[in-house]
Amino acid sequence: MSEAPTGPTRTERAVNGVLLPGFESSVGSSGGDSVGGSGGGSGSAVPAWLADAARAGLAGVVYFARNTPDVPTTAALSAALHAISPDLVIAVDEEGGDVSRLEAADGSSLPGAAALGELPSAISLDAGRALGRVLAATGIDLLLGPVLDVVSEPDNPVIGVRAFGTTPDAVARHGIAFARGVRSAGVGVCGKHFPGHGATTVDSHVGLPVVDEPLDVVRERDLVPFARALCPEGRAGADQTRVDQAGADQSRVDQSRLDAVMTAHVLFPAVGPAPASVEPAATRLLRDLGHDGPIITDALDMGALRELTGSVGEAAVRAIEAGADLLCLGLDPGLYTESYDALSRAVASGRVRVERLEESGARTRAMVAAVRDRRAAAGAVTDAAVARQALAELAELGAGIADAVVRVSGTGLVPLGPDAAPDVVDLRVRLDHAAGRKARHVQTAIAAQWPGARMFPEADPPGGSSQGPGQDDDGLPVLIARFTRYGVSADLDRIGTERGAEFPGGPPAEDPASAPRRAEPLVVITREPVPGSVERARLERLWAVRPDLVVVHTGLPGPVGDWFGTLSGGGPAVVVACGTGRANAAAAVVRLSGRGSEK
């Protein structure tokens, strides 16, 4: 007689119950080492290791852009995963604007938080509801958003336009409205990045940020949006009546505006000696604010924890010891294996109690149950056709929002004519790790409007370096020479320093063959031209020889006057795009062509 098959052990289920890995899914595949799925679209496949883990109690997964090439494929993949494990949490970073997974290839239809923050918070409610309908139709359970960081540091390399604003009140109002909109569509929300990532000058993807300020400053600035979003009663501003009315019919059990909270890999010495994601005092602080749902870490394979913990496995154990409930992991299945093995060893050695893991699992199951009830109440279904329609409605709303906020600032803009062939120089230095790459949606929109446009650099250099041909300091003189109204000088090292200065050594005017060509319009793309920065220095050098250039600024809208108005002569015309999403880029092109009203 053969032995009866055995299921996962208590420890195996408990360990799986705190893991939230990413994964590589194959599109249109069936069989082999994967599990086929259904649900519409072109079909997707779940890796065998992930299917096994899901059957053994895996808490959930995080979608990355590789999993979501289009909404039908996303819906099919979600259906396949939920068929294996109905209680599996499917989460995604879909903020709109600069950070999109569902529309990573072409750019988001929805302008990001910075754009929404320029309008009444009721618009954020509409945006959240429209995005929530797309998420619900693609089978996604939990949005890893809204971003509740208050951007108090203009030179912030990772948050910037991902935030709703620079004041606690603005971030709280818009964040609460956006979260309520998403929830009304039947999807859960996860506020991030607690206790706050807005005062940092280091990107936690690559290093450890430190916010060395007194706790009272942190409470009055960074914690306010989280505290208000977790408060059952909340607070309403003058333009938030509609927002509160929309949430009035929610049950008492469903009053909290956040289903989960994500902790940041940011060190707050006033809170504790370790980054918040592995700091017990940060967990206690969050619980004291009233959060009783799951605490989710930011991805444990990010650079901020690498030197501190030595391995992702050790980071996983320390996060659990600190009170986290769900551990975010990257795409590599090795990260899941490493974390699973490290937690299993920690249970075996007594370092982590299995009951502790089960407590986290219970919080996650309670969240899943609440989201499932909300989804049913909203009548949401996972369906490719519904997802396409929802995405079209999101695009219509997003275009209107972008048209309302993208504006021209500074001196009068000379519109680019229909036959223009602009030169476009991307001066952005730092790679956008949150978005996965340095978005080129502005270049794409310009090239579609003006096919003769030339891009410098032509593409992101291999390896994600910020320096491409003509972008490094050695190559910049050559780049500048190309864009002067006098053509390329024979003496590339002798750059004029006055605005519009002629290059010495230029070709004689009487030589027709070497006469300077007519200069095409010059469009410069910026994100963080902070005085003293590399980006600012390069902008100043181009501005010195091309005072007719126009800027498309994709960074924070607030400091535009300080950053550009302080250039000699009052600075250039600036199209303030409030981000780099597709909707932002399309509206920026409208402004470049002189269409639309200046705001």
LONUDO-540204 format. One record per residue (C-alpha): y, z, x; residue in one letter. Coordinates in nm, 2 decimals, decimal comma. Example, Ala and Ser with C-alpha at 12.3 -4.5 7.8 and 13.67 -1.06 7.14 Angstrom:
((-0,45 0,78 1,23) "A")
((-0,11 0,71 1,37) "S")
This chain:
((0,00 0,00 0,00) "M")
((0,34 -0,10 0,14) "S")
((0,61 0,16 0,17) "E")
((0,89 0,16 -0,09) "A")
((1,22 0,03 0,05) "P")
((1,47 0,29 0,14) "T")
((1,84 0,27 0,07) "G")
((2,13 0,39 0,29) "P")
((2,13 0,75 0,40) "T")
((2,39 1,00 0,29) "R")
((2,56 0,97 0,63) "T")
((2,55 0,59 0,63) "E")
((2,72 0,58 0,29) "R")
((2,98 0,84 0,38) "A")
((3,07 0,66 0,70) "V")
((3,10 0,32 0,53) "N")
((3,31 0,49 0,26) "G")
((3,61 0,53 0,49) "V")
((3,61 0,18 0,66) "L")
((3,83 -0,11 0,56) "L")
((3,75 -0,39 0,80) "P")
((3,88 -0,75 0,82) "G")
((3,63 -1,03 0,86) "F")
((3,59 -1,40 0,93) "E")
((3,48 -1,58 0,62) "S")
((3,35 -1,94 0,61) "S")
((3,50 -2,17 0,36) "V")
((3,27 -2,40 0,17) "G")
((2,96 -2,27 0,34) "S")
((2,63 -2,17 0,18) "S")
((2,33 -2,01 0,34) "G")
((2,24 -1,95 0,70) "G")
((2,39 -1,62 0,81) "D")
((2,62 -1,58 0,51) "S")
((2,60 -1,51 0,14) "V")
((2,73 -1,77 -0,10) "G")
((2,99 -1,69 -0,36) "G")
((3,10 -1,84 -0,69) "S")
((3,41 -1,81 -0,90) "G")
((3,58 -2,14 -0,88) "G")
((3,76 -2,34 -0,60) "G")
((3,59 -2,48 -0,30) "S")
((3,36 -2,18 -0,25) "G")
((3,35 -1,92 0,01) "S")
((3,08 -1,72 0,21) "A")
((3,05 -1,36 0,28) "V")
((2,91 -1,28 0,63) "P")
((2,57 -1,12 0,62) "A")
((2,68 -0,80 0,81) "W")
((2,96 -0,75 0,55) "L")
((2,73 -0,80 0,26) "A")
((2,49 -0,54 0,40) "D")
((2,77 -0,29 0,46) "A")
((2,91 -0,35 0,11) "A")
((2,57 -0,26 -0,04) "R")
((2,56 0,05 0,18) "A")
((2,89 0,19 0,04) "G")
((3,16 0,01 0,24) "L")
((3,50 0,12 0,09) "A")
((3,66 -0,22 0,11) "G")
((3,80 -0,51 0,31) "V")
((4,13 -0,64 0,42) "V")
((4,21 -1,01 0,38) "Y")
((4,38 -1,20 0,66) "F")
((4,52 -1,56 0,65) "A")
((4,19 -1,70 0,76) "R")
((4,03 -1,57 0,45) "N")
((4,29 -1,71 0,21) "T")
((4,37 -2,08 0,28) "P")
((4,45 -2,13 -0,09) "D")
((4,43 -1,94 -0,41) "V")
((4,11 -2,10 -0,55) "P")
((3,92 -2,01 -0,22) "T")
((4,06 -1,66 -0,23) "T")
((3,95 -1,62 -0,60) "A")
((3,60 -1,74 -0,51) "A")
((3,57 -1,51 -0,21) "L")
((3,69 -1,21 -0,42) "S")
((3,44 -1,29 -0,69) "A")
((3,16 -1,31 -0,43) "A")
((3,25 -0,98 -0,28) "L")
((3,28 -0,80 -0,62) "H")
((2,95 -0,95 -0,72) "A")
((2,79 -0,77 -0,42) "I")
((2,98 -0,44 -0,47) "S")
((3,19 -0,41 -0,79) "P")
((3,38 -0,10 -0,65) "D")
((3,47 -0,27 -0,32) "L")
((3,85 -0,25 -0,26) "V")
((4,00 -0,59 -0,16) "I")
((4,34 -0,53 0,01) "A")
((4,59 -0,77 0,15) "V")
((4,93 -0,77 0,33) "D")
((5,13 -1,00 0,09) "E")
((5,49 -0,88 0,12) "E")
((5,65 -1,22 0,06) "G")
((5,91 -1,36 0,30) "G")
((5,80 -1,33 0,66) "D")
((5,46 -1,17 0,59) "V")
((5,22 -1,37 0,38) "S")
((4,85 -1,42 0,38) "R")
((4,79 -1,62 0,06) "L")
((5,06 -1,87 0,17) "E")
((5,04 -1,83 0,54) "A")
((5,01 -2,21 0,61) "A")
((5,32 -2,32 0,43) "D")
((5,52 -2,00 0,39) "G")
((5,58 -1,76 0,11) "S")
((5,71 -1,87 -0,23) "S")
((5,88 -1,53 -0,26) "L")
((6,17 -1,43 -0,04) "P")
((6,10 -1,10 0,13) "G")
((6,23 -0,75 0,07) "A")
((6,56 -0,80 0,25) "A")
((6,65 -1,08 0,01) "A")
((6,55 -0,87 -0,29) "L")
((6,76 -0,59 -0,16) "G")
((7,07 -0,80 -0,20) "E")
((7,02 -0,82 -0,57) "L")
((6,99 -0,56 -0,86) "P")
((6,66 -0,37 -0,84) "S")
((6,55 -0,52 -1,17) "A")
((6,49 -0,84 -0,99) "I")
((6,25 -0,66 -0,76) "S")
((6,06 -0,55 -1,07) "L")
((6,03 -0,92 -1,17) "D")
((5,93 -1,02 -0,82) "A")
((5,66 -0,75 -0,81) "G")
((5,52 -0,85 -1,14) "R")
((5,51 -1,22 -1,05) "A")
((5,34 -1,15 -0,72) "L")
((5,10 -0,90 -0,89) "G")
((4,98 -1,17 -1,13) "R")
((4,89 -1,39 -0,83) "V")
((4,71 -1,11 -0,66) "L")
((4,52 -1,01 -0,98) "A")
((4,41 -1,37 -1,05) "A")
((4,27 -1,40 -0,69) "T")
((4,07 -1,08 -0,74) "G")
((4,28 -0,86 -0,51) "I")
((4,28 -0,49 -0,59) "D")
((4,53 -0,34 -0,36) "L")
((4,86 -0,47 -0,21) "L")
((4,94 -0,31 0,12) "L")
((5,30 -0,28 0,02) "G")
((5,58 -0,22 -0,07) "P")
((5,74 -0,15 0,27) "V")
((5,93 0,17 0,23) "L")
((6,08 0,18 0,58) "D")
((6,46 0,23 0,60) "V")
((6,59 0,00 0,87) "V")
((6,84 0,22 1,06) "S")
((6,78 0,04 1,39) "E")
((6,92 -0,32 1,38) "P")
((6,71 -0,41 1,69) "D")
((6,39 -0,33 1,52) "N")
((6,13 -0,58 1,64) "P")
((5,87 -0,54 1,36) "V")
((6,04 -0,43 1,03) "I")
((6,38 -0,60 1,00) "G")
((6,38 -0,82 0,69) "V")
((6,05 -0,67 0,57) "R")
((6,26 -0,38 0,45) "A")
((6,46 -0,36 0,13) "F")
((6,76 -0,23 0,31) "G")
((6,93 0,01 0,55) "T")
((6,99 0,31 0,32) "T")
((6,73 0,54 0,17) "P")
((6,87 0,49 -0,18) "D")
((6,84 0,11 -0,17) "A")
((6,49 0,12 -0,02) "V")
((6,38 0,37 -0,28) "A")
((6,52 0,18 -0,58) "R")
((6,39 -0,15 -0,48) "H")
((6,06 -0,02 -0,35) "G")
((5,99 0,17 -0,68) "I")
((6,08 -0,13 -0,89) "A")
((5,87 -0,37 -0,69) "F")
((5,57 -0,13 -0,70) "A")
((5,60 -0,10 -1,08) "R")
((5,60 -0,47 -1,12) "G")
((5,29 -0,51 -0,91) "V")
((5,11 -0,23 -1,10) "R")
((5,21 -0,38 -1,44) "S")
((5,00 -0,69 -1,34) "A")
((4,69 -0,47 -1,29) "G")
((4,70 -0,43 -0,91) "V")
((4,73 -0,12 -0,69) "G")
((5,01 -0,06 -0,44) "V")
((5,02 0,11 -0,10) "C")
((5,36 0,23 0,03) "G")
((5,40 0,19 0,41) "K")
((5,46 0,29 0,69) "H")
((5,48 0,67 0,66) "F")
((5,68 0,86 0,78) "P")
((5,89 0,55 0,86) "G")
((5,90 0,26 1,10) "H")
((6,26 0,16 1,05) "G")
((6,42 0,35 1,34) "A")
((6,20 0,21 1,61) "T")
((6,27 -0,04 1,89) "T")
((5,91 -0,09 1,98) "V")
((5,66 -0,29 1,78) "D")
((5,35 -0,07 1,72) "S")
((5,13 -0,38 1,75) "H")
((5,20 -0,38 2,12) "V")
((5,32 -0,03 2,22) "G")
((5,38 0,32 2,09) "L")
((5,72 0,37 1,92) "P")
((5,88 0,71 1,94) "V")
((6,14 0,84 1,69) "V")
((6,27 1,15 1,87) "D")
((6,50 1,29 1,61) "E")
((6,52 1,62 1,43) "P")
((6,30 1,67 1,12) "L")
((6,60 1,71 0,89) "D")
((6,72 1,36 0,99) "V")
((6,37 1,22 0,92) "V")
((6,36 1,40 0,59) "R")
((6,70 1,28 0,48) "E")
((6,66 0,92 0,60) "R")
((6,30 0,81 0,63) "D")
((6,11 1,03 0,39) "L")
((6,33 0,97 0,09) "V")
((6,18 0,65 -0,04) "P")
((5,83 0,79 -0,01) "F")
((5,93 1,11 -0,18) "A")
((6,10 0,93 -0,47) "R")
((5,81 0,68 -0,51) "A")
((5,56 0,97 -0,53) "L")
((5,77 1,18 -0,77) "C")
((5,64 1,15 -1,13) "P")
((5,98 1,17 -1,28) "E")
((6,16 0,95 -1,03) "G")
((6,53 0,87 -1,03) "R")
((6,71 0,58 -1,19) "A")
((7,02 0,41 -1,06) "G")
((7,27 0,21 -1,27) "A")
((7,07 -0,11 -1,25) "D")
((6,73 0,05 -1,29) "Q")
((6,72 0,11 -1,66) "T")
((6,49 -0,19 -1,71) "R")
((6,27 -0,08 -1,43) "V")
((6,21 0,27 -1,59) "D")
((6,16 0,12 -1,94) "Q")
((5,89 -0,11 -1,80) "A")
((5,70 0,19 -1,67) "G")
((5,75 0,41 -1,98) "A")
((5,43 0,31 -2,14) "D")
((5,21 0,41 -1,85) "Q")
((4,98 0,70 -1,91) "S")
((5,05 1,05 -1,77) "R")
((4,76 1,00 -1,54) "V")
((4,91 0,69 -1,40) "D")
((5,26 0,82 -1,34) "Q")
((5,26 0,81 -0,96) "S")
((5,42 0,49 -0,84) "R")
((5,20 0,47 -0,53) "L")
((4,82 0,44 -0,54) "D")
((4,79 0,48 -0,16) "A")
((5,01 0,54 0,14) "V")
((4,97 0,38 0,48) "M")
((5,06 0,59 0,79) "T")
((5,23 0,44 1,09) "A")
((5,14 0,44 1,46) "H")
((5,47 0,60 1,53) "V")
((5,52 0,92 1,72) "L")
((5,76 1,17 1,56) "F")
((5,78 1,47 1,80) "P")
((5,95 1,68 1,53) "A")
((5,64 1,63 1,31) "V")
((5,37 1,66 1,57) "G")
((5,25 1,56 1,92) "P")
((5,05 1,25 1,82) "A")
((5,13 0,93 1,63) "P")
((5,14 0,98 1,26) "A")
((4,82 0,80 1,19) "S")
((4,62 1,05 1,40) "V")
((4,85 1,35 1,35) "E")
((4,73 1,63 1,11) "P")
((5,09 1,75 1,06) "A")
((5,19 1,41 0,93) "A")
((4,91 1,42 0,68) "T")
((5,01 1,76 0,56) "R")
((5,37 1,64 0,53) "L")
((5,26 1,35 0,31) "L")
((5,04 1,58 0,09) "R")
((5,33 1,82 0,06) "D")
((5,53 1,53 -0,09) "L")
((5,28 1,51 -0,38) "G")
((5,05 1,23 -0,27) "H")
((4,69 1,30 -0,37) "D")
((4,55 0,95 -0,34) "G")
((4,40 0,78 -0,03) "P")
((4,58 0,78 0,30) "I")
((4,53 0,45 0,48) "I")
((4,59 0,40 0,85) "T")
((4,76 0,10 0,99) "D")
((4,51 -0,12 1,18) "A")
((4,34 0,09 1,45) "L")
((4,31 -0,19 1,70) "D")
((4,69 -0,21 1,74) "M")
((4,84 -0,15 2,08) "G")
((5,02 0,17 1,99) "A")
((4,68 0,36 1,98) "L")
((4,50 0,17 2,26) "R")
((4,62 0,38 2,56) "E")
((4,62 0,70 2,36) "L")
((4,26 0,70 2,23) "T")
((4,09 0,46 2,48) "G")
((3,89 0,29 2,20) "S")
((3,90 0,20 1,84) "V")
((3,60 0,42 1,78) "G")
((3,78 0,73 1,91) "E")
((4,09 0,63 1,71) "A")
((3,87 0,62 1,40) "A")
((3,74 0,97 1,46) "V")
((4,08 1,11 1,54) "R")
((4,23 0,95 1,22) "A")
((3,96 1,12 1,01) "I")
((4,02 1,45 1,18) "E")
((4,39 1,41 1,10) "A")
((4,31 1,36 0,73) "G")
((4,31 0,98 0,68) "A")
((4,08 0,84 0,41) "D")
((4,06 0,47 0,48) "L")
((4,06 0,32 0,83) "L")
((4,21 -0,03 0,86) "C")
((4,04 -0,26 1,11) "L")
((4,10 -0,61 1,24) "G")
((3,90 -0,93 1,21) "L")
((3,65 -0,88 1,48) "D")
((3,32 -0,74 1,33) "P")
((3,28 -0,55 1,66) "G")
((3,56 -0,32 1,54) "L")
((3,36 -0,23 1,24) "Y")
((3,05 -0,16 1,44) "T")
((3,24 0,04 1,70) "E")
((3,41 0,26 1,43) "S")
((3,09 0,30 1,23) "Y")
((2,89 0,41 1,54) "D")
((3,17 0,65 1,66) "A")
((3,19 0,82 1,32) "L")
((2,81 0,84 1,29) "S")
((2,80 1,01 1,63) "R")
((3,08 1,24 1,53) "A")
((2,88 1,35 1,22) "V")
((2,56 1,40 1,42) "A")
((2,74 1,62 1,68) "S")
((2,92 1,82 1,42) "G")
((3,27 1,70 1,52) "R")
((3,32 1,55 1,17) "V")
((3,15 1,70 0,86) "R")
((2,98 1,45 0,62) "V")
((3,14 1,64 0,34) "E")
((3,48 1,55 0,49) "R")
((3,40 1,18 0,47) "L")
((3,27 1,22 0,12) "E")
((3,60 1,38 0,01) "E")
((3,78 1,07 0,13) "S")
((3,53 0,85 -0,05) "G")
((3,60 1,03 -0,37) "A")
((3,97 0,97 -0,34) "R")
((3,91 0,60 -0,29) "T")
((3,67 0,58 -0,59) "R")
((3,93 0,75 -0,81) "A")
((4,19 0,50 -0,70) "M")
((3,95 0,21 -0,77) "V")
((3,88 0,35 -1,12) "A")
((4,25 0,37 -1,19) "A")
((4,31 0,02 -1,07) "V")
((4,02 -0,12 -1,27) "R")
((4,15 0,05 -1,59) "D")
((4,50 -0,09 -1,52) "R")
((4,35 -0,44 -1,46) "R")
((4,17 -0,43 -1,79) "A")
((4,48 -0,31 -1,97) "A")
((4,68 -0,60 -1,82) "A")
((4,41 -0,85 -1,92) "G")
((4,38 -0,97 -1,56) "A")
((4,09 -1,21 -1,47) "V")
((3,98 -1,36 -1,14) "T")
((4,03 -1,73 -1,20) "D")
((4,14 -2,02 -0,99) "A")
((4,33 -2,20 -1,27) "A")
((4,51 -1,87 -1,36) "V")
((4,59 -1,81 -0,99) "A")
((4,74 -2,16 -0,96) "R")
((4,96 -2,11 -1,26) "Q")
((5,07 -1,77 -1,14) "A")
((5,16 -1,91 -0,80) "L")
((5,37 -2,18 -0,96) "A")
((5,56 -1,92 -1,16) "E")
((5,61 -1,71 -0,85) "L")
((5,75 -2,02 -0,67) "A")
((6,00 -2,08 -0,95) "E")
((6,12 -1,72 -0,95) "L")
((6,13 -1,72 -0,57) "G")
((6,34 -2,03 -0,55) "A")
((6,60 -1,88 -0,79) "G")
((6,61 -1,56 -0,58) "I")
((6,66 -1,75 -0,26) "A")
((6,93 -1,96 -0,41) "D")
((7,11 -1,64 -0,52) "A")
((7,10 -1,47 -0,18) "V")
((7,10 -1,73 0,09) "V")
((7,47 -1,78 0,18) "R")
((7,71 -1,92 0,44) "V")
((7,91 -1,68 0,65) "S")
((8,18 -1,73 0,91) "G")
((8,40 -2,03 0,97) "T")
((8,38 -2,34 0,75) "G")
((8,04 -2,52 0,76) "L")
((8,05 -2,89 0,82) "V")
((7,77 -3,02 0,60) "P")
((7,49 -3,23 0,76) "L")
((7,49 -3,58 0,62) "G")
((7,18 -3,74 0,48) "P")
((7,15 -3,96 0,79) "D")
((7,19 -3,68 1,04) "A")
((6,94 -3,62 1,32) "A")
((7,01 -3,26 1,41) "P")
((6,89 -3,10 1,73) "D")
((6,73 -2,76 1,64) "V")
((6,70 -2,48 1,89) "V")
((6,50 -2,18 1,82) "D")
((6,65 -1,89 2,01) "L")
((6,42 -1,62 1,87) "R")
((6,26 -1,44 2,16) "V")
((6,01 -1,20 2,02) "R")
((5,69 -1,30 1,85) "L")
((5,66 -1,18 1,50) "D")
((5,33 -0,98 1,52) "H")
((5,34 -0,87 1,16) "A")
((5,36 -1,23 1,04) "A")
((5,09 -1,33 1,28) "G")
((5,31 -1,59 1,46) "R")
((5,67 -1,69 1,50) "K")
((5,73 -1,87 1,17) "A")
((5,85 -2,22 1,19) "R")
((5,93 -2,27 0,82) "H")
((6,30 -2,34 0,89) "V")
((6,21 -2,62 1,13) "Q")
((5,96 -2,76 0,88) "T")
((6,23 -2,76 0,60) "A")
((6,49 -2,92 0,83) "I")
((6,24 -3,19 0,94) "A")
((6,16 -3,27 0,58) "A")
((6,53 -3,31 0,49) "Q")
((6,63 -3,49 0,81) "W")
((6,32 -3,67 0,96) "P")
((6,52 -3,76 1,28) "G")
((6,56 -3,39 1,37) "A")
((6,45 -3,29 1,72) "R")
((6,30 -2,94 1,77) "M")
((6,34 -2,73 2,09) "F")
((6,09 -2,60 2,17) "P")
((5,87 -2,85 1,99) "E")
((5,61 -2,58 1,91) "A")
((5,52 -2,22 2,00) "D")
((5,39 -2,22 2,36) "P")
((5,02 -2,14 2,42) "P")
((4,94 -1,77 2,41) "G")
((5,23 -1,68 2,19) "G")
((5,48 -1,65 2,48) "S")
((5,84 -1,64 2,38) "S")
((5,94 -1,88 2,65) "Q")
((5,89 -2,25 2,59) "G")
((6,03 -2,56 2,76) "P")
((6,40 -2,51 2,79) "G")
((6,39 -2,16 2,65) "Q")
((6,36 -1,96 2,97) "D")
((6,67 -1,89 3,17) "D")
((6,59 -2,15 3,44) "D")
((6,55 -2,42 3,18) "G")
((6,84 -2,33 2,96) "L")
((7,10 -2,53 3,16) "P")
((6,90 -2,84 3,09) "V")
((6,88 -2,75 2,73) "L")
((7,25 -2,69 2,71) "I")
((7,32 -3,01 2,89) "A")
((7,13 -3,20 2,62) "R")
((7,35 -3,06 2,35) "F")
((7,70 -3,10 2,50) "T")
((7,92 -3,36 2,35) "R")
((7,94 -3,52 2,69) "Y")
((7,57 -3,60 2,74) "G")
((7,35 -3,49 3,02) "V")
((7,55 -3,41 3,33) "S")
((7,44 -3,53 3,68) "A")
((7,51 -3,17 3,80) "D")
((7,29 -2,95 3,58) "L")
((7,38 -2,64 3,76) "D")
((7,75 -2,66 3,70) "R")
((7,78 -2,55 3,33) "I")
((8,12 -2,53 3,18) "G")
((8,21 -2,18 3,07) "T")
((8,49 -2,25 2,83) "E")
((8,42 -2,35 2,47) "R")
((8,38 -2,73 2,47) "G")
((8,44 -2,76 2,85) "A")
((8,35 -3,10 3,00) "E")
((8,07 -3,11 3,25) "F")
((8,20 -3,20 3,60) "P")
((8,03 -3,50 3,76) "G")
((7,98 -3,68 3,43) "G")
((7,93 -4,06 3,43) "P")
((8,24 -4,27 3,45) "P")
((8,37 -4,38 3,11) "A")
((8,41 -4,74 3,22) "E")
((8,03 -4,78 3,27) "D")
((7,91 -4,88 2,92) "P")
((7,54 -4,83 3,02) "A")
((7,60 -4,47 3,11) "S")
((7,85 -4,38 2,84) "A")
((7,78 -4,05 2,67) "P")
((7,59 -4,07 2,34) "R")
((7,73 -3,93 2,02) "R")
((7,63 -3,57 1,98) "A")
((7,41 -3,49 1,69) "E")
((7,46 -3,17 1,49) "P")
((7,32 -2,87 1,66) "L")
((7,14 -2,60 1,45) "V")
((7,04 -2,28 1,62) "V")
((6,79 -2,04 1,47) "I")
((6,83 -1,67 1,54) "T")
((6,68 -1,34 1,43) "R")
((6,81 -1,05 1,66) "E")
((7,12 -1,16 1,85) "P")
((7,20 -0,80 1,94) "V")
((7,48 -0,78 2,20) "P")
((7,32 -0,74 2,54) "G")
((6,99 -0,90 2,43) "S")
((6,84 -1,22 2,57) "V")
((6,88 -1,39 2,24) "E")
((7,25 -1,31 2,23) "R")
((7,30 -1,43 2,59) "A")
((7,14 -1,76 2,51) "R")
((7,34 -1,80 2,19) "L")
((7,67 -1,73 2,39) "E")
((7,58 -2,00 2,65) "R")
((7,52 -2,26 2,38) "L")
((7,83 -2,16 2,18) "W")
((8,04 -2,20 2,50) "A")
((7,97 -2,57 2,52) "V")
((7,90 -2,65 2,15) "R")
((8,16 -2,48 1,93) "P")
((8,05 -2,70 1,64) "D")
((7,70 -2,55 1,63) "L")
((7,57 -2,39 1,31) "V")
((7,34 -2,10 1,30) "V")
((7,05 -2,03 1,06) "V")
((7,00 -1,66 1,09) "H")
((6,66 -1,53 0,98) "T")
((6,71 -1,17 1,06) "G")
((6,89 -0,88 0,89) "L")
((7,18 -0,99 0,67) "P")
((7,39 -0,67 0,71) "G")
((7,49 -0,70 1,08) "P")
((7,59 -1,07 1,06) "V")
((7,96 -1,00 1,09) "G")
((7,91 -0,78 1,39) "D")
((7,67 -1,01 1,56) "W")
((7,84 -1,35 1,51) "F")
((8,20 -1,26 1,43) "G")
((8,24 -1,11 1,78) "T")
((8,17 -1,44 1,96) "L")
((8,48 -1,60 2,11) "S")
((8,69 -1,80 1,86) "G")
((8,55 -1,60 1,57) "G")
((8,20 -1,73 1,59) "G")
((8,02 -2,02 1,42) "P")
((7,92 -2,09 1,06) "A")
((7,61 -1,89 0,98) "V")
((7,36 -1,97 0,71) "V")
((7,22 -1,62 0,63) "V")
((6,86 -1,69 0,53) "A")
((6,75 -1,32 0,49) "C")
((6,41 -1,41 0,63) "G")
((6,19 -1,70 0,73) "T")
((5,97 -1,76 0,42) "G")
((5,94 -2,10 0,27) "R")
((6,17 -2,02 -0,02) "A")
((6,43 -1,88 0,23) "N")
((6,40 -2,19 0,45) "A")
((6,44 -2,43 0,16) "A")
((6,76 -2,25 0,04) "A")
((6,89 -2,26 0,40) "A")
((6,85 -2,64 0,41) "V")
((7,05 -2,67 0,08) "V")
((7,33 -2,47 0,24) "R")
((7,32 -2,69 0,56) "L")
((7,36 -3,00 0,35) "S")
((7,66 -2,85 0,18) "G")
((7,49 -2,82 -0,16) "R")
((7,51 -2,50 -0,36) "G")
((7,79 -2,25 -0,38) "S")
((7,90 -2,04 -0,08) "E")
((7,86 -1,67 -0,15) "K")
